[in-house]
Amino acid sequence: MKLAALFLASALLLPAARAFAQSQPLAFVAPTADLQELTGCYPTAPAAKGSVTYFGVVNTHDVAHEQFARLRQVLAASQATVILYEKPDMGVDSTEAATIAHLGESGYVRFLAQQRGIRAERFDDKAAEYDYLRTRVEPAQLKLYYLLQASERFRQQTAASKALMAQAMQQLLRNSASFAPGTEQVVRTMREFEEAYRQFCPTSCAWWQRGEAARPTEAFVQAIDDSLRSFRAQRLAQQVADKVQAGERVLVVLDRSHLPAAPAYAALTPASH
């Protein structure tokens, strides 16, 4: 695969790798089934006709990981009529094991839905998230945020050298209109990128070393992360509220770090259409 294709795929499609092999998935459902991860429930609004179950997963392609067996159990217990999941729809493979090995937890969600004849819908929307951030973040910081996010993922997945990281960043800068539209007039070259990095990340490690260890938490990065979390939670809450009000039994499968801290959707009213 050419460098440009590898880097862009890493930046735009692949999630950051996480070392959670021993982590336990979490779920929020009515405490009726005998499963270790059923730790609580989120009551729906009084007038709601349906129900909702949240199941937190970790990013893994390990076919033997216990979360997949637990997900099957939670799906059966919830009697879901629709599953909401994260990440792009890249289909399913020919078997359960192959789907997990090649497509991870989001692929397995689609496999289960197809197997049981229920709907599976992606709930996150990267384009909507970007449009939201464009109204709140000035262009140079916004572009730097996405460039750093991409370089961190590339570093994590390839352990690339400084020279390869620089080559990849140059390619990303040339293709920035595809993932950061509207920022073409700022941070256009490697020199401008390095100047922006020094300005907004003055105490951080060298940019090409990001992704080697824990992610730095610069003020502007933290602010954008917080804004995105709020947007995602509100958007998911409204989607769930609409479906529950319509009588759906919803199973939400998401990264466990994205589990909602409170049943915000219970206070929402279904959107008018």
BALOBA-1460 file (C-alpha; in Angstrom, 3 decimals):
// residues 273
<rec num="1" residu="m" x="0.000" y="0.000" z="0.000"/>
<rec num="2" residu="k" x="1.332" y="3.441" z="-0.859"/>
<rec num="3" residu="l" x="2.281" y="5.715" z="2.012"/>
<rec num="4" residu="a" x="-0.477" y="8.220" z="1.230"/>
<rec num="5" residu="a" x="-3.172" y="5.575" z="1.240"/>
<rec num="6" residu="l" x="-1.849" y="3.996" z="4.430"/>
<rec num="7" residu="f" x="-1.623" y="7.312" z="6.224"/>
<rec num="8" residu="l" x="-5.032" y="8.549" z="5.153"/>
<rec num="9" residu="a" x="-6.654" y="5.249" z="6.070"/>
<rec num="10" residu="s" x="-4.981" y="5.441" z="9.452"/>
<rec num="11" residu="a" x="-6.075" y="9.029" z="9.919"/>
<rec num="12" residu="l" x="-9.640" y="8.781" z="8.737"/>
<rec num="13" residu="l" x="-10.861" y="5.246" z="9.292"/>
<rec num="14" residu="l" x="-8.918" y="3.332" z="11.902"/>
<rec num="15" residu="p" x="-9.398" y="3.865" z="15.646"/>
<rec num="16" residu="a" x="-6.472" y="4.452" z="17.915"/>
<rec num="17" residu="a" x="-5.134" y="1.177" z="19.274"/>
<rec num="18" residu="r" x="-5.670" y="0.579" z="22.987"/>
<rec num="19" residu="a" x="-4.062" y="-1.931" z="25.332"/>
<rec num="20" residu="f" x="-7.199" y="-3.147" z="27.071"/>
<rec num="21" residu="a" x="-6.789" y="-6.903" z="26.686"/>
<rec num="22" residu="q" x="-7.665" y="-7.476" z="30.330"/>
<rec num="23" residu="s" x="-10.335" y="-4.784" z="30.590"/>
<rec num="24" residu="q" x="-13.928" y="-5.647" z="31.429"/>
<rec num="25" residu="p" x="-16.744" y="-4.362" z="29.219"/>
<rec num="26" residu="l" x="-19.504" y="-2.444" z="30.935"/>
<rec num="27" residu="a" x="-23.210" y="-2.489" z="30.300"/>
<rec num="28" residu="f" x="-26.175" y="-0.548" z="31.635"/>
<rec num="29" residu="v" x="-29.416" y="-2.498" z="31.539"/>
<rec num="30" residu="a" x="-32.273" y="-3.460" z="33.780"/>
<rec num="31" residu="p" x="-30.639" y="-5.778" z="36.358"/>
<rec num="32" residu="t" x="-32.518" y="-8.959" z="35.455"/>
<rec num="33" residu="a" x="-29.887" y="-11.145" z="33.804"/>
<rec num="34" residu="d" x="-27.077" y="-12.831" z="35.712"/>
<rec num="35" residu="l" x="-24.128" y="-11.103" z="34.044"/>
<rec num="36" residu="q" x="-21.142" y="-9.558" z="35.791"/>
<rec num="37" residu="e" x="-21.182" y="-6.401" z="33.720"/>
<rec num="38" residu="l" x="-24.799" y="-5.476" z="34.389"/>
<rec num="39" residu="t" x="-24.077" y="-2.769" z="36.904"/>
<rec num="40" residu="g" x="-27.114" y="-0.523" z="36.735"/>
<rec num="41" residu="c" x="-29.856" y="0.866" z="34.558"/>
<rec num="42" residu="y" x="-30.978" y="4.126" z="33.071"/>
<rec num="43" residu="p" x="-34.730" y="4.632" z="33.436"/>
<rec num="44" residu="t" x="-36.452" y="6.043" z="30.395"/>
<rec num="45" residu="a" x="-38.814" y="8.991" z="30.489"/>
<rec num="46" residu="p" x="-42.249" y="8.192" z="32.016"/>
<rec num="47" residu="a" x="-44.056" y="8.431" z="28.680"/>
<rec num="48" residu="a" x="-41.513" y="6.317" z="26.805"/>
<rec num="49" residu="k" x="-42.816" y="3.184" z="25.152"/>
<rec num="50" residu="g" x="-39.530" y="1.385" z="24.531"/>
<rec num="51" residu="s" x="-36.325" y="0.662" z="26.411"/>
<rec num="52" residu="v" x="-32.596" y="1.217" z="26.108"/>
<rec num="53" residu="t" x="-29.527" y="-0.849" z="27.004"/>
<rec num="54" residu="y" x="-25.955" y="0.444" z="26.875"/>
<rec num="55" residu="f" x="-23.064" y="-1.980" z="26.375"/>
<rec num="56" residu="g" x="-19.509" y="-0.642" z="26.651"/>
<rec num="57" residu="v" x="-16.854" y="-2.392" z="24.598"/>
<rec num="58" residu="v" x="-13.097" y="-2.228" z="24.179"/>
<rec num="59" residu="n" x="-11.336" y="-2.084" z="20.822"/>
<rec num="60" residu="t" x="-10.141" y="-5.612" z="20.008"/>
<rec num="61" residu="h" x="-9.937" y="-8.125" z="17.172"/>
<rec num="62" residu="d" x="-9.317" y="-10.992" z="19.590"/>
<rec num="63" residu="v" x="-11.886" y="-13.672" z="18.734"/>
<rec num="64" residu="a" x="-11.526" y="-15.172" z="22.227"/>
<rec num="65" residu="h" x="-12.235" y="-11.915" z="24.077"/>
<rec num="66" residu="e" x="-15.065" y="-12.447" z="26.544"/>
<rec num="67" residu="q" x="-16.898" y="-9.282" z="25.543"/>
<rec num="68" residu="f" x="-18.263" y="-10.954" z="22.415"/>
<rec num="69" residu="a" x="-19.985" y="-13.737" z="24.344"/>
<rec num="70" residu="r" x="-21.327" y="-11.160" z="26.790"/>
<rec num="71" residu="l" x="-22.583" y="-9.007" z="23.960"/>
<rec num="72" residu="r" x="-24.595" y="-11.953" z="22.647"/>
<rec num="73" residu="q" x="-26.096" y="-12.425" z="26.108"/>
<rec num="74" residu="v" x="-26.939" y="-8.743" z="26.510"/>
<rec num="75" residu="l" x="-28.543" y="-8.655" z="23.075"/>
<rec num="76" residu="a" x="-30.752" y="-11.597" z="23.992"/>
<rec num="77" residu="a" x="-31.635" y="-10.126" z="27.397"/>
<rec num="78" residu="s" x="-32.512" y="-6.723" z="25.955"/>
<rec num="79" residu="q" x="-34.687" y="-8.173" z="23.176"/>
<rec num="80" residu="a" x="-33.456" y="-5.257" z="21.079"/>
<rec num="81" residu="t" x="-35.267" y="-4.241" z="17.924"/>
<rec num="82" residu="v" x="-32.420" y="-1.967" z="16.808"/>
<rec num="83" residu="i" x="-28.694" y="-1.752" z="17.606"/>
<rec num="84" residu="l" x="-26.812" y="1.558" z="17.483"/>
<rec num="85" residu="y" x="-23.045" y="1.309" z="17.018"/>
<rec num="86" residu="e" x="-19.961" y="3.431" z="16.336"/>
<rec num="87" residu="k" x="-17.439" y="3.477" z="13.460"/>
<rec num="88" residu="p" x="-17.875" y="3.149" z="9.685"/>
<rec num="89" residu="d" x="-20.018" y="0.391" z="8.209"/>
<rec num="90" residu="m" x="-17.506" y="-1.921" z="6.560"/>
<rec num="91" residu="g" x="-19.880" y="-4.842" z="6.285"/>
<rec num="92" residu="v" x="-19.355" y="-8.314" z="7.744"/>
<rec num="93" residu="d" x="-17.185" y="-11.314" z="6.917"/>
<rec num="94" residu="s" x="-18.240" y="-14.848" z="6.074"/>
<rec num="95" residu="t" x="-18.138" y="-16.181" z="9.649"/>
<rec num="96" residu="e" x="-18.426" y="-14.911" z="13.208"/>
<rec num="97" residu="a" x="-14.715" y="-15.452" z="13.903"/>
<rec num="98" residu="a" x="-13.601" y="-13.850" z="10.643"/>
<rec num="99" residu="t" x="-15.819" y="-10.841" z="11.267"/>
<rec num="100" residu="i" x="-14.297" y="-10.234" z="14.695"/>
<rec num="101" residu="a" x="-10.749" y="-10.820" z="13.443"/>
<rec num="102" residu="h" x="-11.076" y="-8.452" z="10.487"/>
<rec num="103" residu="l" x="-13.691" y="-5.913" z="11.592"/>
<rec num="104" residu="g" x="-13.618" y="-5.906" z="15.394"/>
<rec num="105" residu="e" x="-16.531" y="-5.087" z="17.644"/>
<rec num="106" residu="s" x="-18.446" y="-2.883" z="15.190"/>
<rec num="107" residu="g" x="-18.328" y="-5.618" z="12.561"/>
<rec num="108" residu="y" x="-19.532" y="-8.137" z="15.108"/>
<rec num="109" residu="v" x="-22.491" y="-5.920" z="15.983"/>
<rec num="110" residu="r" x="-23.520" y="-5.914" z="12.329"/>
<rec num="111" residu="f" x="-22.995" y="-9.692" z="12.136"/>
<rec num="112" residu="l" x="-25.284" y="-10.280" z="15.124"/>
<rec num="113" residu="a" x="-27.932" y="-7.929" z="13.762"/>
<rec num="114" residu="q" x="-27.876" y="-9.642" z="10.371"/>
<rec num="115" residu="q" x="-28.014" y="-13.060" z="12.010"/>
<rec num="116" residu="r" x="-31.066" y="-12.103" z="14.090"/>
<rec num="117" residu="g" x="-32.827" y="-10.049" z="11.467"/>
<rec num="118" residu="i" x="-32.765" y="-6.739" z="13.361"/>
<rec num="119" residu="r" x="-31.585" y="-3.291" z="12.286"/>
<rec num="120" residu="a" x="-28.101" y="-1.994" z="12.972"/>
<rec num="121" residu="e" x="-27.479" y="1.742" z="12.571"/>
<rec num="122" residu="r" x="-24.342" y="3.794" z="12.988"/>
<rec num="123" residu="f" x="-24.986" y="6.628" z="15.445"/>
<rec num="124" residu="d" x="-21.804" y="8.690" z="15.193"/>
<rec num="125" residu="d" x="-21.339" y="11.154" z="12.360"/>
<rec num="126" residu="k" x="-17.836" y="12.532" z="11.783"/>
<rec num="127" residu="a" x="-19.055" y="15.091" z="9.244"/>
<rec num="128" residu="a" x="-21.596" y="16.478" z="11.715"/>
<rec num="129" residu="e" x="-18.924" y="16.591" z="14.422"/>
<rec num="130" residu="y" x="-16.593" y="18.535" z="12.151"/>
<rec num="131" residu="d" x="-19.330" y="20.983" z="11.160"/>
<rec num="132" residu="y" x="-20.065" y="21.501" z="14.857"/>
<rec num="133" residu="l" x="-16.416" y="22.224" z="15.660"/>
<rec num="134" residu="r" x="-16.047" y="24.645" z="12.736"/>
<rec num="135" residu="t" x="-18.519" y="26.986" z="14.425"/>
<rec num="136" residu="r" x="-16.534" y="26.952" z="17.671"/>
<rec num="137" residu="v" x="-12.825" y="26.559" z="16.897"/>
<rec num="138" residu="e" x="-10.649" y="28.913" z="14.905"/>
<rec num="139" residu="p" x="-9.236" y="27.345" z="11.697"/>
<rec num="140" residu="a" x="-5.560" y="27.008" z="12.668"/>
<rec num="141" residu="q" x="-6.345" y="25.195" z="15.910"/>
<rec num="142" residu="l" x="-8.977" y="23.042" z="14.235"/>
<rec num="143" residu="k" x="-6.610" y="21.941" z="11.479"/>
<rec num="144" residu="l" x="-3.780" y="21.322" z="13.941"/>
<rec num="145" residu="y" x="-6.106" y="19.206" z="16.068"/>
<rec num="146" residu="y" x="-6.952" y="16.895" z="13.168"/>
<rec num="147" residu="l" x="-3.358" y="16.755" z="11.928"/>
<rec num="148" residu="l" x="-2.103" y="15.748" z="15.367"/>
<rec num="149" residu="q" x="-4.888" y="13.233" z="15.806"/>
<rec num="150" residu="a" x="-3.922" y="11.633" z="12.508"/>
<rec num="151" residu="s" x="-0.194" y="11.607" z="13.227"/>
<rec num="152" residu="e" x="-0.743" y="10.043" z="16.657"/>
<rec num="153" residu="r" x="-2.744" y="7.203" z="15.138"/>
<rec num="154" residu="f" x="-0.194" y="6.692" z="12.383"/>
<rec num="155" residu="r" x="2.603" y="6.545" z="14.947"/>
<rec num="156" residu="q" x="0.709" y="4.081" z="17.128"/>
<rec num="157" residu="q" x="-0.066" y="1.751" z="14.246"/>
<rec num="158" residu="t" x="3.277" y="1.877" z="12.422"/>
<rec num="159" residu="a" x="5.962" y="2.981" z="14.924"/>
<rec num="160" residu="a" x="7.210" y="5.143" z="12.065"/>
<rec num="161" residu="s" x="10.562" y="6.930" z="12.199"/>
<rec num="162" residu="k" x="10.876" y="10.706" z="12.315"/>
<rec num="163" residu="a" x="11.642" y="10.791" z="8.580"/>
<rec num="164" residu="l" x="8.608" y="8.683" z="7.689"/>
<rec num="165" residu="m" x="6.411" y="10.752" z="10.006"/>
<rec num="166" residu="a" x="7.567" y="13.929" z="8.237"/>
<rec num="167" residu="q" x="6.878" y="12.387" z="4.835"/>
<rec num="168" residu="a" x="3.440" y="11.272" z="5.962"/>
<rec num="169" residu="m" x="2.630" y="14.691" z="7.429"/>
<rec num="170" residu="q" x="3.539" y="16.374" z="4.151"/>
<rec num="171" residu="q" x="1.135" y="14.061" z="2.367"/>
<rec num="172" residu="l" x="-1.580" y="14.810" z="4.892"/>
<rec num="173" residu="l" x="-1.082" y="18.557" z="4.486"/>
<rec num="174" residu="r" x="-1.498" y="18.187" z="0.730"/>
<rec num="175" residu="n" x="-4.750" y="16.267" z="1.241"/>
<rec num="176" residu="s" x="-6.145" y="18.362" z="4.102"/>
<rec num="177" residu="a" x="-9.185" y="19.511" z="2.099"/>
<rec num="178" residu="s" x="-10.510" y="15.949" z="2.258"/>
<rec num="179" residu="f" x="-10.687" y="15.829" z="6.064"/>
<rec num="180" residu="a" x="-10.498" y="19.470" z="7.202"/>
<rec num="181" residu="p" x="-12.411" y="21.475" z="4.581"/>
<rec num="182" residu="g" x="-12.386" y="25.214" z="5.059"/>
<rec num="183" residu="t" x="-8.894" y="25.308" z="6.589"/>
<rec num="184" residu="e" x="-6.912" y="25.300" z="3.342"/>
<rec num="185" residu="q" x="-5.577" y="28.825" z="3.939"/>
<rec num="186" residu="v" x="-3.918" y="28.027" z="7.276"/>
<rec num="187" residu="v" x="-1.170" y="25.562" z="8.297"/>
<rec num="188" residu="r" x="-0.368" y="24.852" z="4.655"/>
<rec num="189" residu="t" x="3.272" y="23.737" z="4.821"/>
<rec num="190" residu="m" x="5.575" y="21.826" z="7.153"/>
<rec num="191" residu="r" x="7.069" y="25.110" z="8.317"/>
<rec num="192" residu="e" x="3.626" y="26.517" z="9.167"/>
<rec num="193" residu="f" x="2.653" y="23.248" z="10.818"/>
<rec num="194" residu="e" x="5.749" y="23.284" z="13.033"/>
<rec num="195" residu="e" x="5.174" y="26.959" z="13.895"/>
<rec num="196" residu="a" x="1.570" y="26.237" z="14.883"/>
<rec num="197" residu="y" x="2.694" y="23.277" z="16.959"/>
<rec num="198" residu="r" x="5.225" y="25.394" z="18.840"/>
<rec num="199" residu="q" x="2.594" y="28.094" z="19.393"/>
<rec num="200" residu="f" x="-0.204" y="25.880" z="20.704"/>
<rec num="201" residu="c" x="1.849" y="23.036" z="22.215"/>
<rec num="202" residu="p" x="4.879" y="24.858" z="23.688"/>
<rec num="203" residu="t" x="5.605" y="22.335" z="26.449"/>
<rec num="204" residu="s" x="4.810" y="19.112" z="24.612"/>
<rec num="205" residu="c" x="7.114" y="16.497" z="23.144"/>
<rec num="206" residu="a" x="8.243" y="16.688" z="19.527"/>
<rec num="207" residu="w" x="5.188" y="16.298" z="17.292"/>
<rec num="208" residu="w" x="6.527" y="13.149" z="15.603"/>
<rec num="209" residu="q" x="6.802" y="11.441" z="19.013"/>
<rec num="210" residu="r" x="3.125" y="11.828" z="19.826"/>
<rec num="211" residu="g" x="1.391" y="8.494" z="20.036"/>
<rec num="212" residu="e" x="4.458" y="6.864" z="21.540"/>
<rec num="213" residu="a" x="3.066" y="7.195" z="25.044"/>
<rec num="214" residu="a" x="0.022" y="8.779" z="26.684"/>
<rec num="215" residu="r" x="-1.611" y="11.523" z="24.653"/>
<rec num="216" residu="p" x="-0.555" y="15.036" z="25.736"/>
<rec num="217" residu="t" x="-3.366" y="17.206" z="27.040"/>
<rec num="218" residu="e" x="-2.720" y="20.709" z="25.731"/>
<rec num="219" residu="a" x="-5.375" y="23.255" z="26.656"/>
<rec num="220" residu="f" x="-6.715" y="23.653" z="23.115"/>
<rec num="221" residu="v" x="-6.835" y="19.874" z="22.565"/>
<rec num="222" residu="q" x="-8.643" y="19.372" z="25.859"/>
<rec num="223" residu="a" x="-11.150" y="22.083" z="25.008"/>
<rec num="224" residu="i" x="-11.930" y="20.509" z="21.625"/>
<rec num="225" residu="d" x="-12.173" y="17.040" z="23.170"/>
<rec num="226" residu="d" x="-14.604" y="18.323" z="25.800"/>
<rec num="227" residu="s" x="-16.712" y="20.077" z="23.176"/>
<rec num="228" residu="l" x="-16.856" y="16.919" z="21.061"/>
<rec num="229" residu="r" x="-17.866" y="14.752" z="24.015"/>
<rec num="230" residu="s" x="-20.705" y="17.105" z="24.811"/>
<rec num="231" residu="f" x="-21.896" y="17.150" z="21.191"/>
<rec num="232" residu="r" x="-21.713" y="13.370" z="20.838"/>
<rec num="233" residu="a" x="-23.563" y="12.760" z="24.093"/>
<rec num="234" residu="q" x="-26.338" y="15.202" z="23.212"/>
<rec num="235" residu="r" x="-26.699" y="13.803" z="19.702"/>
<rec num="236" residu="l" x="-26.840" y="10.202" z="20.890"/>
<rec num="237" residu="a" x="-29.257" y="11.146" z="23.647"/>
<rec num="238" residu="q" x="-31.694" y="12.609" z="21.142"/>
<rec num="239" residu="q" x="-31.426" y="9.605" z="18.825"/>
<rec num="240" residu="v" x="-32.127" y="7.238" z="21.707"/>
<rec num="241" residu="a" x="-35.000" y="9.383" z="22.982"/>
<rec num="242" residu="d" x="-36.691" y="9.370" z="19.586"/>
<rec num="243" residu="k" x="-36.396" y="5.606" z="19.197"/>
<rec num="244" residu="v" x="-37.499" y="4.784" z="22.742"/>
<rec num="245" residu="q" x="-40.488" y="7.099" z="22.421"/>
<rec num="246" residu="a" x="-41.409" y="5.286" z="19.200"/>
<rec num="247" residu="g" x="-41.463" y="1.979" z="21.068"/>
<rec num="248" residu="e" x="-38.079" y="0.626" z="20.017"/>
<rec num="249" residu="r" x="-35.979" y="-1.576" z="22.283"/>
<rec num="250" residu="v" x="-32.566" y="-0.021" z="21.711"/>
<rec num="251" residu="l" x="-29.161" y="-1.586" z="22.323"/>
<rec num="252" residu="v" x="-26.344" y="0.975" z="22.156"/>
<rec num="253" residu="v" x="-22.900" y="-0.561" z="21.672"/>
<rec num="254" residu="l" x="-20.121" y="1.971" z="22.127"/>
<rec num="255" residu="d" x="-16.589" y="2.427" z="23.390"/>
<rec num="256" residu="r" x="-16.787" y="2.142" z="27.139"/>
<rec num="257" residu="s" x="-15.083" y="5.531" z="27.513"/>
<rec num="258" residu="h" x="-18.095" y="7.014" z="25.676"/>
<rec num="259" residu="l" x="-20.726" y="5.581" z="28.013"/>
<rec num="260" residu="p" x="-23.062" y="8.369" z="29.158"/>
<rec num="261" residu="a" x="-22.597" y="9.520" z="32.728"/>
<rec num="262" residu="a" x="-26.299" y="10.249" z="33.197"/>
<rec num="263" residu="p" x="-29.579" y="9.469" z="31.412"/>
<rec num="264" residu="a" x="-29.667" y="12.789" z="29.603"/>
<rec num="265" residu="y" x="-32.039" y="11.418" z="26.983"/>
<rec num="266" residu="a" x="-34.732" y="10.954" z="29.647"/>
<rec num="267" residu="a" x="-35.088" y="14.723" z="29.848"/>
<rec num="268" residu="l" x="-35.302" y="15.205" z="26.112"/>
<rec num="269" residu="t" x="-38.445" y="15.302" z="24.047"/>
<rec num="270" residu="p" x="-38.560" y="13.549" z="20.679"/>
<rec num="271" residu="a" x="-37.473" y="15.789" z="17.845"/>
<rec num="272" residu="s" x="-40.243" y="17.045" z="15.610"/>
<rec num="273" residu="h" x="-40.049" y="15.805" z="12.015"/>
